[in-house]
Amino acid sequence: MTDQPNTLTPDVVNAIVRDMDDPRYPSQITVFCDHCGVENTGEYMVSAEMRSRERLAVARQHLVNNEGWEHTDDGDDFCPTHAGSSE
């Protein structure tokens, strides 16, 4: 359930929240760059059944797929400035 619409407009959020068969709700999640500390905070649709780690994975996947962030197998997150760098 880590797939997200590209943009969570008010209309998208309202449609999801009103759908009684969709357990997702909006949640604000912040991801930090492990190199420089820059923060990226966004609204993501998650469900109550998701653990904290799974909710963070939703944000990470969105940032990697859409905003140039990198997430490593070691659990580190890097902003677009530091993604792919070996510093």
C-alpha positions in Angstrom: 0.0 0.0 0.0 2.9 2.3 -0.6 1.5 3.6 -3.9 0.4 7.2 -3.6 -1.3 9.6 -6.1 1.3 12.0 -7.4 -0.5 14.9 -5.7 -2.7 14.8 -2.7 -5.1 17.5 -3.7 -8.1 18.3 -1.4 -10.3 16.5 -4.0 -8.2 13.4 -3.9 -8.1 13.3 -0.1 -11.8 13.9 0.2 -12.6 11.1 -2.3 -10.4 8.6 -0.3 -11.7 9.7 3.1 -15.3 9.4 2.0 -14.8 5.9 0.5 -15.9 3.7 3.4 -14.0 0.7 1.8 -10.7 2.6 1.7 -8.9 2.5 5.1 -6.4 5.2 4.3 -6.3 8.7 5.9 -3.8 11.6 5.5 -0.8 11.7 7.7 2.1 14.2 7.8 5.5 12.5 7.5 9.0 14.0 7.6 12.0 12.4 6.0 15.5 13.7 6.9 18.6 13.7 4.7 21.2 11.7 6.6 24.0 13.7 5.0 22.9 17.4 5.5 19.8 17.1 7.7 17.5 18.8 5.2 13.8 17.9 5.9 11.0 17.0 3.5 7.6 17.0 5.1 4.5 15.9 3.1 1.0 14.6 3.5 0.7 10.9 2.6 -2.2 8.5 2.7 -1.7 5.7 5.3 -3.9 3.2 7.1 -4.3 2.4 10.8 -3.1 -1.1 10.1 0.3 0.2 9.0 3.2 0.2 11.4 5.4 3.3 11.7 8.1 1.8 9.5 5.5 1.1 6.8 4.2 4.6 7.0 7.7 6.0 6.6 8.2 3.6 3.6 5.3 5.4 1.9 7.0 8.7 2.2 10.4 7.3 1.1 9.0 5.6 -1.9 7.3 8.8 -3.0 10.5 10.9 -2.5 12.6 8.3 -4.4 10.1 8.0 -7.3 9.2 11.6 -7.7 11.6 14.0 -6.0 15.1 12.6 -6.6 15.8 11.3 -3.1 17.8 8.1 -2.5 17.0 5.4 0.1 19.8 2.9 0.8 19.5 -0.7 1.9 21.2 0.4 5.2 18.2 2.7 5.9 19.8 6.0 5.0 18.0 8.7 3.2 19.7 11.3 1.0 18.2 14.5 -0.5 18.6 15.2 -4.2 21.8 17.1 -3.6 23.4 14.2 -1.9 21.7 11.2 -3.6 24.3 9.1 -5.3 27.2 10.8 -3.7 29.8 8.7 -1.8 30.6 11.5 0.7 
